Amino acid sequence: MIAGAISIVIVILLIILLGMYLAKIGWLGEKESSLLAKLTTKVAFPLMVVSNMYKYFTHDALVENAAGIGISFLCVLAMIGLGLLMTRIFRIPRGRRGVFISMFAFSNCVFIGVPVTTALFGDSAVSYALLYYIANTSLFWSVANSLIIADAQPDFRPLSAIRSEPKKFLVRVFPLPLIAFVLCAVLIYFSIPMPDFVLKAAGYVGNMVTPLSLLYTGAILMRMVRAKSFRWSWDYILIVLGRFLFAPAMLLLCSLPFGTVSSVMRSALIVQSAMPVMANTSIVAGSEGADNEYAAGGTVLTTILTMAFLPLLMYILEKGWF
């Protein structure tokens, strides 16, 4: 199981290395990277949300697993609050605060989290793992996206933007992935089906999200290497602690009021919460003018450290400490 989980991390690192190579030979310059960012956030990710929601959830699943969804929302919201507190206590500089909170609070719960959960607990735990995906995705595109915008562009005034450019404001504050999630959740709750050919098309395009995000991350890293701007930031320590210590502890704490939660569901949610930084964080940071190099560094660092953390997490779960 450990070998299977670590192999997933190696796959991610290989795709990042490919992105670095493509940037080195000139195939992924700034113009091409910008296209990748738009293609991922405005096309592929909304369609991935549609595909995954209909693939893994039904009306009954949403109702029966309401406790797991509630625990996940509480955990992510608490991590956002803790991240905000960290930015004040440790004086994270402007331009990085929104990105810091995004890396601190949100996990790569699909490309890494779901395979790891499957390797640890079997296919029956996938539905539990995807409960965390609901909270992670919806809050990222509503709260984290807004925090990144507000931090990267301090002169952005919502009321002024509504009056002057209402359409542009709505697109930024209510991004397509969030709209897709809310729409699908409503349709699934009322048992309204989606045509099969639509779901297949959404699945094909949605599958591009992770590789495109990782290629983009690799391109940003190569740009940092060339500019010799690739440097250690002390607050990466806080991000590592947030991903691998605070998040699983917070999930456990948030699950205590829900006494009926099964041990398998709790363990699956803990694993999801303790995954590395979301792969698309650097893309969102870059598209909004935030520090995408900082985000790329955090993504790679936490992904590499996952290989060392997974055996420890498995040992803790086997001992029943969580």
HUCORBEL-V291042 format. One record per residue. N is the residue number from 1. RES is the residue in three letters. PHI is phi in degrees with one decimal (* if undefined). PSI is psi in radians with two decimals (* if undefined). OMEGA is omega as a letter, one per 40 degrees, with the letter a starting at -180 (* if undefined). Layout:
n={N;N}
res={RES;RES}
phi={PHI;PHI}
psi={PSI;PSI}
omega={OMEGA;OMEGA}
//
This chain:
n={1;2;3;4;5;6;7;8;9;10;11;12;13;14;15;16;17;18;19;20;21;22;23;24;25;26;27;28;29;30;31;32;33;34;35;36;37;38;39;40;41;42;43;44;45;46;47;48;49;50;51;52;53;54;55;56;57;58;59;60;61;62;63;64;65;66;67;68;69;70;71;72;73;74;75;76;77;78;79;80;81;82;83;84;85;86;87;88;89;90;91;92;93;94;95;96;97;98;99;100;101;102;103;104;105;106;107;108;109;110;111;112;113;114;115;116;117;118;119;120;121;122;123;124;125;126;127;128;129;130;131;132;133;134;135;136;137;138;139;140;141;142;143;144;145;146;147;148;149;150;151;152;153;154;155;156;157;158;159;160;161;162;163;164;165;166;167;168;169;170;171;172;173;174;175;176;177;178;179;180;181;182;183;184;185;186;187;188;189;190;191;192;193;194;195;196;197;198;199;200;201;202;203;204;205;206;207;208;209;210;211;212;213;214;215;216;217;218;219;220;221;222;223;224;225;226;227;228;229;230;231;232;233;234;235;236;237;238;239;240;241;242;243;244;245;246;247;248;249;250;251;252;253;254;255;256;257;258;259;260;261;262;263;264;265;266;267;268;269;270;271;272;273;274;275;276;277;278;279;280;281;282;283;284;285;286;287;288;289;290;291;292;293;294;295;296;297;298;299;300;301;302;303;304;305;306;307;308;309;310;311;312;313;314;315;316;317;318;319;320;321;322}
res={MET;ILE;ALA;GLY;ALA;ILE;SER;ILE;VAL;ILE;VAL;ILE;LEU;LEU;ILE;ILE;LEU;LEU;GLY;MET;TYR;LEU;ALA;LYS;ILE;GLY;TRP;LEU;GLY;GLU;LYS;GLU;SER;SER;LEU;LEU;ALA;LYS;LEU;THR;THR;LYS;VAL;ALA;PHE;PRO;LEU;MET;VAL;VAL;SER;ASN;MET;TYR;LYS;TYR;PHE;THR;HIS;ASP;ALA;LEU;VAL;GLU;ASN;ALA;ALA;GLY;ILE;GLY;ILE;SER;PHE;LEU;CYS;VAL;LEU;ALA;MET;ILE;GLY;LEU;GLY;LEU;LEU;MET;THR;ARG;ILE;PHE;ARG;ILE;PRO;ARG;GLY;ARG;ARG;GLY;VAL;PHE;ILE;SER;MET;PHE;ALA;PHE;SER;ASN;CYS;VAL;PHE;ILE;GLY;VAL;PRO;VAL;THR;THR;ALA;LEU;PHE;GLY;ASP;SER;ALA;VAL;SER;TYR;ALA;LEU;LEU;TYR;TYR;ILE;ALA;ASN;THR;SER;LEU;PHE;TRP;SER;VAL;ALA;ASN;SER;LEU;ILE;ILE;ALA;ASP;ALA;GLN;PRO;ASP;PHE;ARG;PRO;LEU;SER;ALA;ILE;ARG;SER;GLU;PRO;LYS;LYS;PHE;LEU;VAL;ARG;VAL;PHE;PRO;LEU;PRO;LEU;ILE;ALA;PHE;VAL;LEU;CYS;ALA;VAL;LEU;ILE;TYR;PHE;SER;ILE;PRO;MET;PRO;ASP;PHE;VAL;LEU;LYS;ALA;ALA;GLY;TYR;VAL;GLY;ASN;MET;VAL;THR;PRO;LEU;SER;LEU;LEU;TYR;THR;GLY;ALA;ILE;LEU;MET;ARG;MET;VAL;ARG;ALA;LYS;SER;PHE;ARG;TRP;SER;TRP;ASP;TYR;ILE;LEU;ILE;VAL;LEU;GLY;ARG;PHE;LEU;PHE;ALA;PRO;ALA;MET;LEU;LEU;LEU;CYS;SER;LEU;PRO;PHE;GLY;THR;VAL;SER;SER;VAL;MET;ARG;SER;ALA;LEU;ILE;VAL;GLN;SER;ALA;MET;PRO;VAL;MET;ALA;ASN;THR;SER;ILE;VAL;ALA;GLY;SER;GLU;GLY;ALA;ASP;ASN;GLU;TYR;ALA;ALA;GLY;GLY;THR;VAL;LEU;THR;THR;ILE;LEU;THR;MET;ALA;PHE;LEU;PRO;LEU;LEU;MET;TYR;ILE;LEU;GLU;LYS;GLY;TRP;PHE}
phi={*;-63.3;-61.6;-64.4;-67.1;-66.4;-62.5;-63.4;-63.5;-62.7;-57.9;-60.6;-64.1;-65.0;-67.1;-62.5;-62.6;-62.6;-60.9;-64.2;-66.0;-63.4;-70.0;-64.7;-88.5;91.4;-80.1;-121.6;-82.2;-63.7;-65.3;-67.9;-64.9;-62.6;-64.1;-58.8;-62.5;-66.6;-62.1;-72.5;-76.8;-101.6;-123.8;-68.0;-66.7;-57.6;-71.5;-65.4;-61.2;-60.0;-62.0;-68.4;-61.9;-77.0;-75.4;-109.3;-128.5;-130.7;-57.3;-63.4;-64.6;-64.1;-72.4;-66.6;-104.4;-59.0;-63.3;-63.7;-65.4;-62.2;-59.9;-63.8;-62.6;-60.1;-63.7;-65.2;-62.5;-64.4;-67.4;-62.4;-61.2;-65.6;-63.2;-59.7;-63.1;-61.9;-63.2;-78.1;-64.3;-99.3;52.8;-64.1;-66.9;-60.7;98.1;-117.5;-62.2;-62.7;-67.5;-58.3;-62.8;-62.9;-72.2;-70.3;-102.5;-114.5;-115.7;-82.7;-91.3;-103.3;-67.8;-102.3;-59.7;-65.2;-60.8;-65.6;-61.6;-63.6;-64.1;-83.2;-121.4;92.3;-62.6;-64.9;-89.4;-60.8;-61.6;-69.2;-61.4;-72.9;-63.8;-67.8;-58.7;-59.0;-67.7;-60.0;-72.4;-64.5;-74.6;-63.6;-80.3;-101.6;-82.6;-62.8;-58.7;-67.3;-64.7;-64.7;-62.3;-62.7;-77.9;-73.4;-128.9;-62.2;-83.7;-73.0;-115.4;-54.4;-65.0;-65.4;-65.8;-63.2;-71.2;-84.9;-136.2;-60.1;-65.2;-63.5;-62.8;-63.0;-64.3;-78.3;-82.0;-119.9;-64.4;-57.3;-59.4;-68.3;-61.8;-62.0;-64.3;-61.8;-61.6;-65.5;-61.0;-66.4;-62.2;-68.1;-60.5;-93.0;57.2;-94.2;-75.6;-110.0;-53.1;-60.5;-67.3;-67.7;-65.6;-65.3;-62.8;-62.5;-65.4;-60.2;-72.7;-62.6;-65.4;-79.1;-56.2;-64.9;-61.0;-64.9;-62.7;-72.9;-61.9;-62.0;-59.2;-62.1;-63.3;-64.6;-62.9;-65.0;-62.3;-66.1;-63.6;-64.2;-83.6;55.7;-104.9;-79.2;-137.4;-71.9;-116.8;-59.6;-74.8;-60.0;-61.5;-64.3;-65.5;-61.5;-63.2;-63.2;-70.2;-103.8;-123.9;-66.0;-63.2;-64.1;-65.3;-66.7;-61.3;-61.9;-63.2;-69.1;-83.2;-60.2;-66.8;-98.1;-67.9;-87.6;-69.8;-71.8;-65.2;-67.1;-61.9;-61.3;-64.9;-63.0;-68.0;-62.5;-61.0;-61.2;-68.1;-97.6;-82.2;-68.2;-58.7;-56.6;-66.0;-90.5;-62.0;-67.1;-66.3;-64.0;-60.0;-65.5;-70.5;-104.0;83.6;-87.2;-81.8;-74.0;-67.2;-60.8;-66.1;-63.1;-62.2;-65.7;-63.1;-66.6;-59.6;-68.9;-66.3;-64.1;-67.1;-59.0;-61.7;-83.3;-79.5;-57.7;-58.5;-65.5;-62.5;-61.4;-62.9;-63.0;-66.8;-64.4;-78.5;75.3;-73.1;-105.0}
psi={-0.71;-0.74;-0.72;-0.72;-0.74;-0.60;-0.57;-0.76;-0.71;-0.70;-0.79;-0.81;-0.62;-0.70;-0.67;-0.74;-0.65;-0.74;-0.68;-0.72;-0.75;-0.61;-0.63;-0.68;0.07;0.11;-0.44;1.27;-2.93;-0.68;-0.80;-0.64;-0.67;-0.69;-0.74;-0.74;-0.79;-0.76;-0.67;-0.91;-0.54;-0.26;-1.09;-0.77;-0.78;-0.69;-0.55;-0.67;-0.80;-0.84;-0.84;-0.67;-0.80;-0.41;-0.66;-0.18;2.57;3.04;-0.82;-0.68;-0.70;-0.73;-0.82;-0.53;0.48;-0.61;-0.76;-0.67;-0.75;-0.76;-0.76;-0.78;-0.77;-0.74;-0.87;-0.73;-0.71;-0.68;-0.63;-0.80;-0.73;-0.66;-0.74;-0.74;-0.71;-0.70;-0.55;-0.82;-0.77;0.13;0.95;2.27;2.63;2.52;-0.32;-0.25;-0.85;-0.71;-0.72;-0.85;-0.69;-0.75;-0.60;-0.66;-0.41;2.48;2.80;1.38;-0.03;-1.14;-0.61;-0.82;-0.83;-0.85;-0.67;-0.76;-0.72;-0.74;-0.58;-0.73;-0.08;3.01;-0.47;-0.35;-0.12;-0.75;-0.61;-0.70;-0.64;-0.26;-0.68;-0.58;-0.68;-0.89;-0.78;-0.80;-0.85;-0.72;-0.53;-0.83;-0.19;-1.02;-0.98;-0.75;-0.74;-0.67;-0.70;-0.76;-0.86;-0.61;-0.73;-0.51;1.37;-0.35;0.02;2.04;1.98;-0.82;-0.73;-0.69;-0.65;-0.74;-0.73;-0.79;1.28;-0.67;-0.79;-0.67;-0.81;-0.66;-0.65;-0.72;-0.52;1.32;2.79;-0.71;-0.66;-0.74;-0.75;-0.72;-0.86;-0.78;-0.81;-0.69;-0.73;-0.81;-0.74;-0.70;-0.66;0.22;0.69;2.02;2.78;2.40;2.44;-0.68;-0.53;-0.77;-0.66;-0.78;-0.74;-0.67;-0.77;-0.83;-0.70;-0.49;-0.21;-0.25;-0.98;-0.87;-0.70;-0.73;-0.70;-0.64;-0.72;-0.78;-0.75;-0.71;-0.71;-0.72;-0.72;-0.66;-0.68;-0.70;-0.78;-0.69;-0.03;0.63;0.11;1.79;2.72;2.40;2.24;-0.52;-0.08;-0.50;-0.74;-0.68;-0.75;-0.77;-0.69;-0.78;-0.78;-0.19;-1.02;-0.73;-0.90;-0.62;-0.69;-0.69;-0.78;-0.75;-0.75;-0.38;-0.26;-0.71;-0.31;1.48;-0.36;0.03;2.30;2.75;-0.59;-0.77;-0.80;-0.77;-0.73;-0.73;-0.64;-0.77;-0.78;-0.72;-0.44;0.31;2.89;-3.13;2.50;2.38;-0.49;0.11;-0.75;-0.57;-0.81;-0.72;-0.78;-0.70;-0.38;0.05;0.28;-3.05;1.55;-0.41;-0.73;-0.74;-0.72;-0.72;-0.75;-0.64;-0.85;-0.77;-0.88;-0.54;-0.76;-0.77;-0.35;-0.61;-0.59;-0.53;-0.57;-0.85;-0.66;-0.75;-0.75;-0.72;-0.76;-0.75;-0.70;-0.58;-0.19;0.40;-0.39;*}
omega={i;a;i;i;a;i;i;i;i;i;i;a;i;i;i;i;i;i;i;a;i;i;a;a;i;i;a;i;a;a;a;i;i;i;i;a;a;a;a;a;a;a;a;a;i;a;i;i;i;a;a;a;a;i;a;a;i;i;a;a;i;a;a;a;a;i;i;i;i;i;a;i;i;a;a;i;i;i;i;i;i;i;i;i;i;a;i;a;a;i;i;a;i;a;i;a;i;i;i;a;i;i;a;a;a;a;i;a;i;a;i;a;a;i;i;i;i;i;a;a;a;a;a;a;a;a;i;i;a;i;i;i;a;a;a;a;a;a;i;a;i;a;a;i;i;i;i;i;a;a;a;a;a;i;i;a;a;a;i;i;i;a;a;a;a;a;i;i;a;i;a;a;i;a;a;i;i;i;i;a;a;a;a;i;i;a;a;a;i;i;i;a;i;i;a;a;i;a;i;i;i;i;i;a;a;i;i;a;a;i;i;i;a;i;i;i;i;i;i;i;i;i;i;i;a;a;a;i;a;a;i;i;a;a;i;i;i;i;i;i;i;a;a;a;a;a;i;i;i;i;i;i;a;a;a;i;a;a;a;a;i;a;i;i;a;a;i;i;i;i;a;a;a;i;a;a;i;a;a;i;a;i;i;i;i;a;a;i;i;a;a;i;i;i;i;i;i;i;a;a;a;i;i;a;i;a;i;a;a;i;i;i;i;i;a;i;i;i;i;i;i;*}
//
